[in-house]
Amino acid sequence: MNPPSLNPCQGDTIAYFSMEIALEPGMPTYSGGLGMLAGDTVRSAADLRVPMVAVTLVHRRGYFRQHLDPSGWQTEEEVAWEVAKFCQELPERVQVSIEGRAVHIRAWQYIVTGISGHVLPIILLDADLPENADWDRTLTHYLYGGDSHYRLCQEIILGMGGVRMLRALGYQQVRRFHLNEGHAALLGVELLDERARSFNRAVFNTEDVQAVREQCVFTTHTPVPAGHDKFPLDHVAHVLDRSDLFTMSEVFCCADELNMTYLALNLCHYVNGVAKKHAEVSRQMLIPHDGLHHYQIDSITNGVHLGTWTAPSFVQLFDRHIPGWRTDNASLRSALRIPKEEIWRAHQAAKARAIDEVNRRTNAHFDPEVFTIGFARRATSYKRADLILTDPARLREIATCQGRLQIIYAGKAHPCDEAGKKIIQQIYQMRDSLRPEVLVVYLENYDWELGRLLTAGVDLWLNTPLPPMEASGTSGMKAALNGVPSLSVLDGWWIEGCIEGFTGWSIDDTVKDPAASLYHQLENVILPLYHYERNHFIRVMRHAIALNASHFNTQRMVGEYTVKAYFE
């Protein structure tokens, strides 16, 4: 099969670079929120006919498949997949230099087709070629695998190799390069080298830096310093086999290390955080040590692709009452006119699907008539998955007085995150102490398909990050789309999305004991509404759709990127 004609020579092309992109459930090319966001971005870009090409790595062995042993301890195994079943190999080849070795790269193409029929190509870079050394062949195998050396080599392939592959494919005139996180920041160095060579110079200069800045935009997602990739400069010089790179302070601002976030900041003319609060936090955090750089960081709040995350029962509901909602996401404001009983029926159908899957996997005897709370996200300390379990006796008392509770947990810890694994194990081992008033399950191997079931199929979505460490968060947006309100700490997107008592509820994290605030909301507000004022609870569900889903979607988000960053 020949690839569709994509007219790559047009000058308005946006090249979107991301270390991970969730393209479809059978392709384990993502780990979590960043990859899901990237996938939703390209789907909405295709819907909106944005002239975009995306670049990522093929990740032949995936992130990992999670297993929980009888004690709740997480172990991992690789997830091999057949690339050729999903993607078409392209004939072009490029290479990058790593430690003086030529590493050859091929490309696979995956096509995203928008609702209008517009096609958007995804280029997946692959180093698993027989002409490469054995270790080099593994460099595009594992998403976030290996050590920092492995990570640096991957980022060379993504950034520098990605630009070279685009050129080989005919993308000579790219309007903007969009860096989705700092992993691809070395593409800026490649663009600097390209421009210097075009003027027959061996070294880039200040004019080159200014020209490259005009071509590049950068989205930062990480509100904690430890989340930004850093590599010792001597190590970078060795791996790139170059000593000419680090003298220009306009580009390399951090003594003794290459900080990929600062490299991206210095080579991009437009920078944004992924929520209003996150942009504020980033402006405070990303103050360079040399005092020479001053970064303007805008905000474009994340969203979700509504066509991907709407449960079948809600698809039918929206098609019946709001025809055209896929092409005009903002029209979901009209959900306020949908009869409450129809919203409830759609929710009960989605809940039945989720509960059936829980029982199939765990034999936990969950009951679709019992109030069900969902908590599913990466397992790491600052997410505080165990906050609701802080006082088991109090939680059982609430369930005794206000009706039984069911809590569904899911989420993977990074293989190197021992603390995250211990949190999973702790939750796993508390199950017996909470029965029979509170049933708890921890579902293993949280992925795209399970995420679709859970965000649509619980009665309340719980989110308890330690502020201000939540950059944005998107799982609560997916829940809102399906009429599931959130109970969340005011951080990330929820600061913008929470209208107390109308779209959901907040947890007060300014008090000494935020768990007490969580329990108060459950006992005195949410459960009484659910059990005794059901119509009021359904009004909250309806407002979550009309006010949150109509705004916190990638159609609106991509539109903002188009105006602010791509074609400004």
Secondary structure, DSSP 8 states (H G I E B T S, - for coil): -------TT-TTEEEEEES-----TT-----SHHHHHHHHHHHHHHHTT--EEEEEE--TT-S-EEEE-TT--EEEE-----HHHH-EEEEEEEEEEETTEEEEEEEEEEEEE-TTS-EEEEEEEE---TTS-HHHHTTTT-TT-S-HHHHHHHHHIIIIIHHHHHHHTT---EEEEEEESGGGTHHHHHHHHHHHHHTT-SS--HHHHHHHHHHEEEE----SGGGS-EEEHHHHHHHHT-SSSTT-TTT--STTEEEHHHHHHHT-SEEEESSHHHHHHHHHH---TTS-----EEE----B-HHHH--HHHHHHHHHHSTTTTT-GGGGGGGGGS-HHHHHHHHHHHHHHHHHHHHHHH-----TTSEEEEEES---GGG-TTGGGS-HHHHHHHHHHH--EEEEEE----TT-HHHHHHHHHHHHTHHHHTTTEEEEEESS--HHHHHHHHHHSSEEEE---TT------HHHHHHHTT--EEEES-TTHHHH--BTTTEEEE--SSS-HHHHHHHHIIIIIHHHHHH-HHHHHHHHHHIIIIIITTSBHHHHHHHHIIIII--
